[in-house]
Amino acid sequence: MKKRIVLSIVAVLGVSFLGGGLWAQEGQPSAPAANVMAYVNGKPVAMDRLHELLVGAYGLPIAQQLVASELASQEARLKGVSVTEQDIRAEHDLTLKETFPQETNPEQRERMLDTLLRQRNMGRNLWQVIMARNALLRKLAGNDFDVSESELKVEFGRRYERKAVIRHIQVQTAAEAQKVYDLAQKGDFAALATKYSIHPSGQNGGLLPPIGAGTSQVNPALRQAALAMSRPGEISHPVQTGTSFHVLKLERIEEPSNVNFADVKDKLAADLREQKARTAVNQLLAKLVAEAKIQYVDRQLRDQAEKAVQPAETPR
């Protein structure tokens, strides 16, 4: 359970339920008013039945968020750290900027957040709990994050470098790769990718995200072949990576923006520090969870938590 705590701000399900099955049985004694959710034609609908259904359906993810917040609060009290409403608001605004980077209007971001929360069946009250916790964790993690000149140069290259947009077809043998290469000289490359490629991008006609010198997640051989092409429509000879073979087609070149390193250096540094801060916050929370003794008293939550940490059965 400890390793399964939900860290994503949008992964938690909220509480929204309409349905039957909550009726008190005919002839049962009336429940005390404090334990009644509602009266229907004079008959009580028990609160504990509602609790049982809601906890069974949505309890554990929300409980994990509350546990995480309690851990952060305990650590903050131990370290003498606190946050203000201004700190929580700053965390909220920063999270919205990171969640909706394409939108610059604050009011529109708030509307987009409302839409996202509705999609996740999550209320603003739980969102506020998460923002307060993250603000606490940010203070606990500190803000002394150095960014080296080399890190800035790598990030600058990653964001602003010349990039190649390619389609590619991945096959299992050299013979298949040669066949695809020959067919691609006259055929529709995207259609060939859909038909022959074993890579998931085949469903999208083989189209890959732009590749630059700093695109480390792409195999070096593929990256080199992609950047070696210069004419849109150019098709590479088969390229081998491990036990697979690839044929590439250049769609277009994205030239670097007219940006000087000195002009964006401060912005890059701020972004990198924020990345390091987020990493530190996640690491701190993971450490608090790993070291905590967490015991769920509610039977349903306890069963859900125990089931969540059971190892998957080995396939036979």
C-alpha positions, 0 to 999 in steps of 0.5 A: 500500500505504501508504494501505491499512494496516489501522487498525481493531482488528477488521478483521485476519484471524487465522490458522486453517487446516485442510486438505489439499494439504500432503503431501510428494511420494513419493520426495522427500528428507526435509526437515531437522527444522527445516523440517518441520511434522509427520510423517504415517506417517513422511512429512514435511509441509513447513513452507514449504508451510504458510507459503505457504498461510497467507501467501497467504490471510491474510498482508497484513493481519497484515503491515500490522499488524506494519509499523504496530507497527514504525513506532510502535516506531521513532518511540518509540525516536527520541523516547525514549518507552516504555510499561508493561504498565499503559499497555497494559492501560489501552489495552485497557480503554479500547478495550473500553469504546468497542467494547462501550459497552452493556456495563458489566461488565468480565468480560462485555466480555472474553467479548464480545471473545473472541467477536469475535476468534473471528469475525475468526479473530484471536488474543489475541496479535495483539490484544496487539500492536495494544494495545501499538502504540496505547498507544505512539502515544497517548503519542507523540500527547500528551494536551494536547487543549483542549475549548472551551465551545462544543464542550461545548454542541454535544455536550450538545445532540447527546446530550440534545436533543429529537429527532424519530423519523420515517419518510420517503419519498424520490422523484425528482419533485414529482408523485411526492411529491404522490402519496405524500403523498395516499396517506399520508393513508389508507395504511400509511406504512411500506408506502408507503416500502417500495414507493416510496422510493428511499432505502435506509431504504425497506427498513426502512419509511422509518424514520430514526435520531432527528433533533435540532437537532445532527444535522448529517448530515441535510439542514437542510430535512429536519431543520427539517421533522422538528422542526416536527412535534409530533403522532405520526402527523403527515405533512409536505407534500413537502420538496425537497432538491436534486433529490429530494423527501421526505414525512415522518411523525412516529413520536414525539418523544424529549424530552431527558433530565432532565440539567443541563449542569453535571452532565455537563460533565466527562464530555462534556469527557473524551469529547471529549478521547478523540475528539481523542486517537483522531484524533491517533493515527490521523493520526500513524500515517497520517503514519508510513506515508506517510513510511516506506519499506516493502519486503516481501521475501516474494514473496507479500506483495510481490505482494499489496501491489502489487496492493492499490495498483493503481488500479481500472479505469475502467468502460467 
